[in-house]
Amino acid sequence: MIRFARRTAPTAALLACAGAFAAPAQLDVQLSTANPVVQGDVDVAVDVAVTNTSDQAVKVLKWQLPSQRLQGPLFRIIKEDGTPASYVGPLVKRAKPRPEDYVRIEAGQTLKYRVELTGSYELGNGQHTIEYVARGRHGSEAVLSSATTLQLWTSGRSAPAPVVESSEAVAASITYTGGCTSSEKTTLVSAVNAATNYATSSNSYLSTPSATQRYTKWFGSLTTSRWNTVNSHYVNIESAFKTKPLTLDCSCNDSGTYAYVYANSPYKIYLCGAFWSAPMTGTDSKGGTLVHEMSHFTVVAGTDDWAYGQSAAANLARTNPTRAVDNADNHEYFSENTPYLP
């Protein structure tokens, strides 16, 4: 996740939507709250209104919109000291969008949501500046972003429990939860081996800074700072696969999802429906998915999900290398390296 420390409101993002709804999508996002001052360990809710101000319908992905339980860091919350409030909800690797993954917003229509933030963010005490920065584009879908920020004050909240790695699990072990079958366990052992090989190979490739075709394809123009960040990510990813206790959960059956993790709960990865039909190696593979998910853990690389899919990830590298360095799919595709680039 990119660590922002700015307080100014962003320019409204009014970008085009794909397919039959190709006209510019005028999506106005407004944030409000009935209780701007909140005391104690109580729920903190914000209201989100998304309005299509254009003269024709547009489509957005479901996961770009808020819901009662967030499925990604759709808000940027900056605390009083200028640091971001930690997102503690799930980070999801999604498959190519299906027709049912889109929401149609008619011309002039407003969608309204109430979102409880404390289940997904560690807010702490003091002033908070909140903006909506929906992530998770897969192609040319509209970008939702609030034109103005919301100010919120909290006091009397308890400090979050520190993240502590379990001392009971055996290092470099695999534990299975969620009813994994014998055949699934066998597949997962092979997937972990593939992911470990990907991480080791990627780490070795990055031994010397160089603006190679492969590096610039997935991480954009070369700078020493960004290269150092990418290199440190793969050092940590390789180390995690080789030395940390891994927990793999088979309880998720969503065919539109490969896997998900909670960034502050290393090293547990939830495998979903799309994972089992993926190839072991290659584009959007089982091994690559595990690299993607491992990069999300805060203690590993703390990556985010700014864009999904090879096309969107490559475009992110061209247009915003800083976000590409922070995007989990870019790490996966760099490791998978298909089609091959030197």
GIFENRA-V435667 format. One record per pair of residues at least 24 apart in sequence whose C-alpha atoms are under 10 Angstrom apart, sorted by sequence separation. I is the first residue (numbers start at 0). GAP is how many residues later the second one is. D is the distance in Angstrom with one decimal. If there is no record, write none. Layout:
BEGIN
i,gap,d
I,GAP,D
I,GAP,D
END
This chain:
BEGIN
i,gap,d
25,24,9.9
26,24,5.4
27,24,6.5
126,24,7.0
127,24,5.1
128,24,8.9
205,24,8.4
206,24,7.9
268,24,6.9
300,24,10.0
301,24,7.7
302,24,5.5
303,24,5.9
304,24,7.3
305,24,9.7
308,24,8.8
25,25,7.9
26,25,4.6
27,25,6.8
126,25,5.7
127,25,6.0
205,25,6.1
267,25,9.3
268,25,7.9
283,25,8.3
300,25,8.3
301,25,9.3
302,25,5.5
303,25,8.9
304,25,9.5
25,26,5.6
26,26,6.0
27,26,9.7
125,26,8.2
126,26,4.4
127,26,7.9
204,26,9.3
205,26,9.6
239,26,9.5
240,26,9.3
249,26,9.9
257,26,8.9
266,26,9.4
267,26,8.9
282,26,9.4
283,26,8.9
301,26,8.9
302,26,9.3
24,27,7.1
25,27,5.0
26,27,7.6
125,27,5.4
126,27,6.6
202,27,9.2
203,27,9.4
239,27,8.3
257,27,9.4
258,27,9.8
266,27,7.5
282,27,8.4
300,27,9.2
302,27,9.9
24,28,7.8
25,28,5.1
88,28,9.9
124,28,7.3
125,28,5.2
126,28,8.9
201,28,9.9
202,28,6.6
205,28,8.6
257,28,8.6
265,28,8.4
268,28,9.9
302,28,9.0
309,28,9.8
24,29,6.2
25,29,8.8
62,29,9.9
88,29,9.8
123,29,9.7
124,29,4.9
125,29,6.1
201,29,8.6
202,29,8.6
205,29,9.6
259,29,9.5
266,29,9.9
267,29,9.3
23,30,7.6
24,30,9.1
25,30,9.5
86,30,9.5
87,30,9.2
88,30,7.3
89,30,8.3
122,30,9.7
123,30,7.2
124,30,4.8
125,30,9.3
202,30,8.7
203,30,9.1
258,30,7.3
259,30,9.6
262,30,9.0
265,30,9.3
266,30,7.4
295,30,9.3
22,31,8.6
23,31,9.7
24,31,8.4
25,31,9.9
26,31,8.9
62,31,9.7
86,31,9.5
87,31,7.7
88,31,4.6
122,31,7.9
123,31,7.7
124,31,6.7
125,31,9.6
202,31,5.3
203,31,9.2
257,31,7.2
258,31,8.3
261,31,9.4
262,31,9.0
265,31,6.1
294,31,9.2
295,31,8.9
22,32,9.2
23,32,9.3
24,32,8.2
25,32,8.7
86,32,9.1
87,32,5.0
88,32,7.3
122,32,9.9
123,32,8.6
124,32,6.1
201,32,6.7
202,32,6.0
257,32,9.5
259,32,9.5
260,32,6.5
262,32,9.0
263,32,9.0
264,32,7.3
265,32,8.0
266,32,9.5
294,32,8.9
295,32,6.8
22,33,7.8
24,33,6.2
26,33,9.9
86,33,5.6
87,33,5.6
123,33,6.1
124,33,8.6
200,33,9.4
201,33,8.9
202,33,9.3
258,33,9.2
259,33,6.7
260,33,8.4
262,33,5.7
263,33,6.2
264,33,8.5
265,33,7.6
266,33,9.5
294,33,6.3
21,34,9.7
22,34,9.0
23,34,8.6
24,34,8.6
85,34,8.4
86,34,4.5
87,34,7.2
122,34,8.4
123,34,7.4
124,34,8.8
198,34,9.6
199,34,7.8
202,34,8.9
258,34,7.3
259,34,9.8
261,34,8.0
262,34,4.2
263,34,5.9
264,34,9.2
265,34,8.7
293,34,8.8
294,34,9.4
20,35,7.7
21,35,9.6
22,35,8.1
24,35,9.6
61,35,9.6
84,35,9.8
85,35,5.5
86,35,6.7
121,35,9.9
122,35,9.8
123,35,6.6
198,35,6.1
199,35,8.2
201,35,9.8
202,35,7.5
257,35,9.7
260,35,7.4
261,35,7.2
262,35,5.4
263,35,7.7
291,35,8.9
292,35,7.3
20,36,6.6
21,36,7.9
60,36,7.9
84,36,6.2
85,36,5.4
86,36,9.2
122,36,9.2
123,36,8.0
197,36,9.5
198,36,7.9
201,36,8.9
259,36,9.2
260,36,7.7
261,36,9.1
262,36,8.2
291,36,5.1
292,36,9.1
294,36,7.7
19,37,9.4
20,37,5.3
21,37,9.4
60,37,9.6
83,37,9.7
84,37,5.6
85,37,7.6
121,37,8.7
122,37,9.1
198,37,9.1
199,37,8.6
200,37,9.1
262,37,9.2
290,37,8.3
291,37,6.0
294,37,8.9
19,38,8.6
20,38,6.9
60,38,9.6
61,38,8.7
62,38,8.0
63,38,9.5
64,38,8.9
83,38,9.4
84,38,5.6
85,38,9.7
121,38,7.0
198,38,6.3
199,38,5.7
262,38,9.6
263,38,9.1
290,38,9.0
291,38,8.3
292,38,9.8
293,38,9.9
18,39,9.3
19,39,9.1
60,39,9.1
61,39,5.6
62,39,8.8
63,39,9.6
83,39,9.0
84,39,7.8
101,39,9.7
197,39,9.7
198,39,4.9
199,39,8.9
262,39,7.0
288,39,9.3
291,39,6.4
292,39,8.9
16,40,9.7
17,40,8.3
18,40,8.7
60,40,5.8
61,40,5.6
62,40,9.6
76,40,10.0
96,40,9.9
197,40,8.4
198,40,8.7
262,40,8.8
288,40,8.5
290,40,7.4
291,40,5.1
16,41,6.4
17,41,7.5
59,41,8.5
60,41,4.5
61,41,5.9
96,41,7.5
195,41,8.3
196,41,8.4
198,41,9.7
199,41,9.5
262,41,9.5
287,41,8.9
290,41,5.9
291,41,8.8
15,42,8.9
16,42,6.6
17,42,8.9
58,42,9.9
59,42,5.5
60,42,6.0
61,42,9.6
74,42,9.1
93,42,8.7
95,42,7.3
96,42,9.5
194,42,9.3
195,42,6.2
198,42,8.3
199,42,9.5
288,42,9.9
289,42,8.4
290,42,9.5
15,43,9.9
16,43,7.6
58,43,6.1
59,43,5.4
60,43,8.9
84,43,8.6
92,43,9.3
94,43,9.1
95,43,9.6
194,43,8.6
195,43,8.9
198,43,9.8
287,43,8.6
288,43,6.8
291,43,9.4
57,44,9.8
58,44,5.5
59,44,6.7
76,44,8.4
78,44,7.6
79,44,9.7
83,44,9.2
84,44,9.9
91,44,9.3
93,44,9.0
195,44,8.9
196,44,9.4
287,44,5.2
288,44,9.5
290,44,8.0
57,45,8.3
58,45,4.6
59,45,7.8
65,45,10.0
66,45,9.9
67,45,7.8
69,45,8.0
74,45,9.9
75,45,9.8
76,45,9.6
77,45,9.1
78,45,8.1
79,45,8.4
80,45,8.9
81,45,10.0
82,45,9.9
83,45,9.4
84,45,9.9
195,45,5.8
283,45,8.9
286,45,8.8
287,45,7.3
290,45,9.4
57,46,5.8
58,46,6.1
64,46,9.3
65,46,9.1
66,46,6.8
67,46,6.8
68,46,7.4
69,46,8.7
74,46,9.2
76,46,8.2
78,46,8.3
79,46,5.9
80,46,8.8
81,46,9.1
83,46,9.9
194,46,7.8
195,46,7.1
287,46,9.3
56,47,6.7
57,47,5.4
58,47,8.7
64,47,10.0
65,47,6.7
66,47,7.6
67,47,5.3
68,47,7.5
69,47,8.5
72,47,8.0
78,47,7.1
79,47,5.0
80,47,9.3
81,47,9.3
284,47,9.0
287,47,7.0
288,47,9.7
56,48,5.5
57,48,6.6
64,48,8.8
65,48,8.1
66,48,6.4
67,48,6.6
68,48,8.7
71,48,8.7
72,48,8.6
78,48,6.1
79,48,6.0
192,48,8.6
245,48,9.8
283,48,7.8
284,48,9.6
286,48,9.4
287,48,6.1
55,49,8.8
56,49,4.2
57,49,7.6
65,49,6.9
66,49,9.0
67,49,9.2
69,49,8.5
70,49,9.0
77,49,8.5
78,49,4.7
79,49,7.9
191,49,7.5
192,49,9.5
240,49,9.4
282,49,8.5
283,49,7.7
286,49,8.3
287,49,9.8
55,50,6.5
56,50,4.9
68,50,7.7
69,50,6.9
77,50,5.6
78,50,6.6
191,50,9.7
240,50,9.0
281,50,9.9
282,50,6.9
54,51,8.5
55,51,4.6
56,51,8.4
67,51,9.8
68,51,7.9
69,51,10.0
76,51,6.3
77,51,5.1
78,51,8.9
281,51,8.7
282,51,9.9
284,51,7.9
51,52,10.0
53,52,8.9
54,52,5.1
55,52,8.1
56,52,8.7
75,52,9.9
76,52,5.6
77,52,6.6
282,52,9.5
283,52,8.0
51,53,6.5
52,53,9.2
53,53,5.7
54,53,7.1
55,53,9.9
75,53,8.1
76,53,4.6
77,53,8.8
236,53,9.9
237,53,9.0
240,53,8.3
281,53,9.2
282,53,6.1
50,54,8.1
51,54,6.8
52,54,6.5
53,54,6.7
75,54,5.8
76,54,6.6
191,54,9.3
236,54,7.2
239,54,7.8
280,54,10.0
281,54,5.5
282,54,7.7
283,54,9.6
49,55,9.1
50,55,9.0
51,55,5.6
52,55,5.3
53,55,9.5
74,55,6.7
75,55,5.4
76,55,8.8
236,55,9.5
239,55,9.6
280,55,7.0
281,55,7.5
282,55,5.9
50,56,8.5
51,56,5.1
52,56,7.7
74,56,5.7
75,56,6.3
76,56,10.0
191,56,9.9
236,56,9.8
237,56,9.4
280,56,9.9
281,56,6.0
282,56,8.2
50,57,6.5
51,57,5.6
52,57,8.8
73,57,8.7
74,57,4.6
75,57,6.4
233,57,9.2
236,57,6.4
280,57,9.4
281,57,8.5
50,58,5.7
51,58,6.5
73,58,6.0
74,58,5.5
75,58,9.1
235,58,9.2
236,58,6.4
281,58,9.9
49,59,8.2
50,59,4.2
51,59,8.8
72,59,9.2
73,59,5.4
74,59,6.9
235,59,8.4
236,59,9.8
239,59,9.4
49,60,5.4
50,60,6.4
72,60,8.2
73,60,4.5
74,60,9.1
187,60,8.0
233,60,10.0
236,60,9.5
239,60,7.4
48,61,6.4
49,61,5.1
50,61,8.7
72,61,7.5
73,61,6.2
232,61,9.9
233,61,8.3
238,61,8.9
47,62,9.9
48,62,5.7
49,62,6.5
71,62,8.5
72,62,7.4
73,62,9.0
187,62,10.0
232,62,7.2
236,62,9.7
237,62,9.5
47,63,8.1
48,63,4.5
49,63,8.5
71,63,7.7
72,63,9.5
184,63,8.9
235,63,8.4
236,63,6.2
47,64,5.7
48,64,6.5
71,64,8.3
235,64,5.3
236,64,7.5
46,65,7.2
47,65,5.1
48,65,8.9
184,65,9.3
234,65,8.8
235,65,7.0
46,66,5.7
47,66,6.3
65,66,9.4
183,66,8.2
233,66,8.7
234,66,9.5
45,67,8.3
46,67,4.5
47,67,7.5
64,67,9.8
171,67,9.4
173,67,9.9
232,67,6.7
233,67,8.2
45,68,5.7
46,68,6.3
64,68,10.0
65,68,8.4
171,68,8.0
172,68,9.2
179,68,8.5
231,68,8.9
232,68,5.1
44,69,6.5
45,69,5.4
46,69,9.0
63,69,8.8
64,69,7.0
170,69,9.4
171,69,6.8
172,69,8.9
179,69,7.0
180,69,8.5
231,69,7.9
232,69,8.7
6,70,9.7
44,70,5.4
45,70,6.6
63,70,5.1
64,70,9.2
73,70,9.5
74,70,9.2
170,70,9.6
171,70,5.5
172,70,8.1
173,70,9.0
174,70,7.6
175,70,8.6
176,70,7.2
177,70,8.2
178,70,7.6
179,70,5.2
232,70,9.1
6,71,7.3
43,71,8.3
44,71,4.3
45,71,7.5
62,71,8.1
63,71,6.0
73,71,9.3
74,71,9.6
170,71,8.3
171,71,4.4
172,71,7.0
173,71,6.1
174,71,6.2
175,71,5.8
176,71,6.2
177,71,4.9
178,71,6.0
179,71,7.7
229,71,8.8
0,72,8.8
3,72,8.2
4,72,9.6
5,72,7.7
6,72,9.4
42,72,9.9
43,72,5.6
44,72,5.9
62,72,8.0
63,72,6.3
76,72,9.5
170,72,5.4
171,72,4.6
172,72,4.8
173,72,4.8
174,72,4.6
175,72,5.0
176,72,4.6
177,72,4.8
178,72,6.5
228,72,8.8
2,73,9.6
3,73,9.1
4,73,6.8
6,73,9.5
42,73,6.4
43,73,5.7
44,73,8.1
62,73,6.9
63,73,7.5
75,73,9.7
76,73,9.4
77,73,9.8
78,73,9.7
79,73,9.3
169,73,9.1
170,73,4.7
171,73,4.9
172,73,6.0
173,73,5.6
174,73,6.3
175,73,5.8
176,73,6.5
177,73,4.4
1,74,10.0
3,74,7.7
4,74,8.7
42,74,7.3
43,74,6.0
60,74,10.0
61,74,9.7
62,74,8.9
76,74,9.7
78,74,9.6
169,74,7.8
170,74,4.6
171,74,6.9
172,74,8.2
173,74,7.1
174,74,8.5
175,74,7.8
176,74,7.7
177,74,8.1
2,75,9.6
6,75,7.5
42,75,6.0
43,75,9.0
60,75,8.3
76,75,9.8
168,75,8.7
169,75,5.7
170,75,8.2
4,76,8.7
5,76,6.8
6,76,10.0
41,76,8.2
42,76,8.1
60,76,7.7
168,76,5.9
169,76,9.0
4,77,4.9
5,77,8.6
40,77,9.1
59,77,9.0
60,77,8.6
63,77,9.4
167,77,9.4
168,77,8.6
3,78,8.1
4,78,5.4
5,78,9.3
26,78,9.3
63,78,9.0
166,78,9.5
168,78,9.4
2,79,10.0
3,79,6.9
4,79,6.7
43,79,9.1
63,79,8.1
64,79,8.2
164,79,9.5
165,79,8.6
2,80,7.5
3,80,6.4
24,80,9.9
26,80,9.9
59,80,9.7
60,80,7.3
63,80,7.3
164,80,9.3
2,81,6.5
3,81,9.9
25,81,9.3
26,81,9.6
28,81,9.4
32,81,9.0
59,81,5.9
60,81,8.5
63,81,10.0
1,82,9.3
2,82,9.5
24,82,9.6
25,82,9.6
26,82,9.8
27,82,9.0
28,82,9.6
29,82,9.6
30,82,9.8
31,82,9.5
32,82,10.0
58,82,7.2
59,82,6.1
60,82,9.8
2,83,9.6
20,83,9.5
26,83,9.3
28,83,9.9
30,83,9.8
40,83,9.7
57,83,9.0
58,83,7.4
59,83,8.3
187,83,9.6
197,83,9.1
45,84,9.5
47,84,8.6
57,84,8.1
59,84,8.8
0,85,9.4
39,85,9.3
194,85,9.3
0,86,8.9
38,86,9.0
193,86,7.2
194,86,8.6
37,87,9.4
192,87,9.9
193,87,6.9
37,88,9.8
187,88,9.5
190,88,9.6
191,88,9.8
198,88,9.6
36,89,9.6
186,89,8.7
190,89,6.3
197,89,7.4
198,89,9.2
36,90,9.1
189,90,7.8
190,90,8.3
194,90,9.4
196,90,8.6
197,90,7.4
35,91,9.7
176,91,9.5
179,91,9.9
193,91,9.3
194,91,7.8
195,91,7.9
198,91,9.9
35,92,9.8
175,92,9.5
176,92,9.9
177,92,8.7
183,92,8.4
187,92,9.6
193,92,7.9
194,92,4.2
195,92,9.6
197,92,9.8
198,92,7.1
217,92,8.9
232,92,9.3
173,93,9.9
174,93,9.0
175,93,9.9
176,93,9.0
177,93,9.6
186,93,8.7
193,93,4.8
194,93,6.0
197,93,7.7
232,93,9.7
49,94,8.3
173,94,9.8
190,94,8.8
191,94,8.4
192,94,7.5
193,94,7.8
194,94,8.0
195,94,8.9
196,94,10.0
218,94,8.9
219,94,8.3
229,94,9.9
49,95,9.5
190,95,5.6
191,95,6.4
194,95,6.0
195,95,8.0
217,95,6.9
218,95,8.0
219,95,9.1
225,95,8.2
229,95,6.4
49,96,9.0
189,96,8.9
190,96,4.8
191,96,9.5
193,96,8.8
194,96,5.7
216,96,8.9
217,96,5.6
218,96,9.9
219,96,8.1
220,96,7.9
225,96,7.3
228,96,7.5
229,96,8.7
48,97,9.6
189,97,8.2
190,97,8.5
191,97,9.9
193,97,9.3
194,97,9.3
216,97,6.0
217,97,8.7
218,97,8.2
219,97,4.3
220,97,7.6
224,97,10.0
228,97,9.1
233,97,8.6
31,98,9.8
47,98,9.3
187,98,8.4
190,98,8.9
191,98,7.1
215,98,9.0
216,98,8.8
217,98,8.2
218,98,4.9
219,98,5.4
220,98,9.7
222,98,9.7
225,98,9.7
226,98,8.6
232,98,8.9
30,99,8.3
164,99,9.7
165,99,9.9
186,99,9.1
187,99,9.1
190,99,7.6
191,99,9.0
194,99,9.4
216,99,9.6
217,99,5.5
218,99,7.9
219,99,7.9
220,99,9.4
221,99,8.8
225,99,6.9
30,100,7.6
163,100,9.1
164,100,8.1
165,100,9.0
190,100,10.0
216,100,6.6
217,100,8.3
219,100,7.6
220,100,6.8
225,100,9.8
29,101,9.1
30,101,7.8
162,101,6.5
163,101,8.6
164,101,7.1
165,101,9.6
215,101,7.2
216,101,7.7
218,101,8.8
219,101,4.9
220,101,9.7
229,101,8.4
233,101,9.5
28,102,9.4
29,102,8.5
161,102,9.4
162,102,7.4
163,102,9.0
164,102,8.6
187,102,9.8
214,102,9.5
215,102,8.1
218,102,5.6
219,102,8.3
28,103,7.6
162,103,8.9
217,103,8.5
218,103,8.0
219,103,9.7
28,104,9.7
45,104,9.0
218,104,8.7
219,104,7.3
215,105,8.9
218,105,5.4
219,105,8.4
45,106,9.5
217,106,7.0
218,106,5.7
216,107,10.0
217,107,8.2
218,107,9.2
43,108,9.3
218,108,9.2
217,109,9.7
43,110,8.9
217,111,9.1
218,111,7.0
41,112,9.8
217,112,5.5
218,112,8.4
40,113,9.3
216,113,9.1
217,113,7.5
35,114,8.7
36,114,9.2
37,114,7.8
38,114,8.4
39,114,7.6
40,114,8.7
41,114,9.8
217,114,9.4
26,115,8.0
28,115,6.9
29,115,8.9
30,115,7.3
35,115,6.9
36,115,6.1
37,115,6.2
38,115,5.7
39,115,6.1
40,115,7.1
41,115,8.2
217,115,7.2
218,115,8.3
24,116,9.1
25,116,8.7
26,116,8.2
27,116,7.7
28,116,6.2
29,116,5.9
30,116,9.3
35,116,4.8
36,116,4.8
37,116,4.7
38,116,4.9
39,116,4.5
40,116,5.0
216,116,9.5
217,116,6.0
24,117,6.4
25,117,9.7
26,117,6.6
27,117,7.7
28,117,4.6
29,117,7.4
30,117,7.9
31,117,9.1
32,117,8.2
34,117,8.1
35,117,6.1
36,117,5.9
37,117,6.5
38,117,5.7
39,117,4.9
40,117,6.7
216,117,8.2
217,117,9.8
21,118,9.3
23,118,8.3
24,118,8.7
25,118,9.4
26,118,8.3
27,118,7.0
28,118,6.8
29,118,7.4
30,118,7.2
31,118,6.6
32,118,9.2
34,118,9.1
35,118,8.3
36,118,8.2
37,118,8.7
38,118,7.1
39,118,7.8
40,118,9.8
215,118,9.7
21,119,9.4
24,119,9.6
26,119,9.2
27,119,7.6
28,119,8.6
29,119,8.5
30,119,6.2
31,119,8.9
32,119,8.4
37,119,9.2
213,119,9.6
214,119,7.3
217,119,9.5
8,120,9.3
12,120,9.3
20,120,9.6
21,120,9.8
29,120,8.9
30,120,9.6
31,120,9.7
213,120,6.9
216,120,9.9
6,121,9.7
7,121,9.2
8,121,9.4
9,121,8.5
17,121,7.8
18,121,8.7
213,121,9.6
6,122,7.0
8,122,7.7
9,122,9.8
16,122,9.1
17,122,5.3
18,122,8.9
214,122,10.0
5,123,9.6
6,123,9.3
9,123,9.4
16,123,5.8
17,123,5.4
213,123,7.5
6,124,9.9
15,124,6.9
16,124,4.6
17,124,7.7
213,124,9.9
216,124,8.7
14,125,8.5
15,125,6.8
16,125,4.7
213,125,9.9
14,126,8.1
15,126,5.5
16,126,8.3
213,126,8.1
214,126,8.8
14,127,5.4
15,127,8.0
212,127,9.8
213,127,5.1
214,127,8.9
13,128,7.4
14,128,6.0
212,128,6.1
213,128,5.8
12,129,8.5
13,129,6.8
14,129,8.5
201,129,9.3
211,129,8.5
212,129,6.1
12,130,6.1
13,130,7.5
201,130,10.0
204,130,9.7
211,130,6.8
11,131,9.4
12,131,6.4
13,131,8.3
11,132,8.3
12,132,5.6
198,132,9.6
201,132,7.6
202,132,9.2
11,133,6.0
12,133,7.9
13,133,9.9
198,133,9.4
201,133,5.7
10,134,8.3
11,134,6.2
12,134,7.7
164,134,9.8
197,134,8.8
200,134,7.6
201,134,9.0
9,135,8.1
10,135,8.3
11,135,4.5
162,135,9.7
198,135,9.9
199,135,9.3
200,135,9.8
201,135,9.5
9,136,7.6
10,136,5.9
11,136,8.1
162,136,9.4
197,136,9.2
198,136,6.8
8,137,8.3
9,137,6.2
10,137,8.4
194,137,9.5
197,137,5.4
198,137,9.5
204,137,9.8
8,138,6.6
9,138,7.2
196,138,9.2
197,138,6.8
8,139,5.4
9,139,8.4
197,139,9.4
7,140,8.8
8,140,5.8
194,140,8.8
7,141,8.2
8,141,9.5
194,141,9.3
6,142,8.8
193,142,9.9
100,155,8.5
99,156,9.9
97,157,9.9
97,158,7.5
94,159,10.0
96,159,7.3
93,160,9.7
94,160,8.0
95,160,7.4
96,160,9.6
93,161,9.2
94,161,5.2
95,161,8.9
93,162,6.1
94,162,5.4
92,163,9.1
93,163,4.4
94,163,6.4
92,164,6.1
93,164,5.8
94,164,9.5
91,165,7.1
92,165,5.5
93,165,7.5
91,166,7.6
92,166,5.5
93,166,8.7
91,167,6.0
92,167,6.1
90,168,8.6
91,168,4.2
92,168,9.1
135,168,9.3
136,168,8.8
137,168,9.1
138,168,8.1
89,169,9.9
90,169,5.4
91,169,6.8
134,169,8.9
135,169,5.8
136,169,6.8
137,169,5.8
138,169,7.8
89,170,6.2
90,170,5.4
91,170,9.0
134,170,6.6
135,170,5.1
136,170,4.8
137,170,4.7
138,170,7.9
88,171,10.0
89,171,5.5
90,171,6.2
134,171,5.0
135,171,4.8
136,171,6.1
137,171,5.9
138,171,9.4
139,171,9.9
88,172,8.4
89,172,4.8
90,172,7.2
133,172,8.6
134,172,6.9
135,172,6.2
136,172,8.8
137,172,8.8
138,172,7.1
139,172,8.1
87,173,9.8
88,173,5.9
89,173,7.3
132,173,9.8
134,173,9.5
135,173,9.8
137,173,8.0
138,173,5.5
87,174,6.3
88,174,7.6
89,174,9.7
137,174,5.8
138,174,9.2
86,175,9.1
87,175,6.4
88,175,8.9
136,175,7.3
137,175,8.5
86,176,8.0
87,176,6.4
135,176,9.6
136,176,9.5
138,176,9.3
85,177,9.5
86,177,8.7
87,177,8.8
85,178,9.1
91,178,9.4
92,178,9.8
93,178,9.7
94,178,9.7
95,178,9.8
92,179,9.5
94,179,6.8
89,180,9.9
91,180,9.9
93,180,8.3
94,180,9.1
92,181,9.6
93,181,9.8
92,182,9.6
70,189,9.6
94,189,8.7
92,191,9.8
92,196,7.7
92,197,9.9
92,199,7.7
91,200,9.6
92,200,7.6
91,201,8.2
90,202,8.2
91,204,9.5
90,205,7.3
89,206,9.9
90,206,9.4
87,210,9.9
93,211,9.6
96,211,9.7
85,212,9.8
90,212,9.3
91,212,9.4
92,212,7.8
95,212,8.1
96,212,10.0
90,213,7.5
91,213,7.7
93,213,9.9
94,213,8.0
95,213,7.3
90,214,7.3
92,214,9.8
93,214,7.1
94,214,8.0
92,215,7.6
93,215,8.7
92,216,9.6
72,231,8.2
71,232,8.8
72,232,8.5
71,233,7.9
72,233,9.6
71,234,9.9
92,235,8.5
93,235,10.0
91,236,9.9
92,236,8.0
90,237,9.8
0,262,9.7
0,295,8.0
0,296,9.8
0,297,8.6
2,299,9.6
0,300,8.5
1,300,8.2
0,301,5.5
1,301,7.4
0,302,4.5
1,302,7.1
0,303,4.2
0,304,7.7
1,304,9.6
0,305,8.7
1,320,8.2
1,321,7.0
0,322,8.5
1,322,9.9
1,323,9.0
2,323,9.5
0,324,9.6
1,324,6.1
0,325,5.9
1,325,8.8
0,326,7.6
0,327,9.2
END
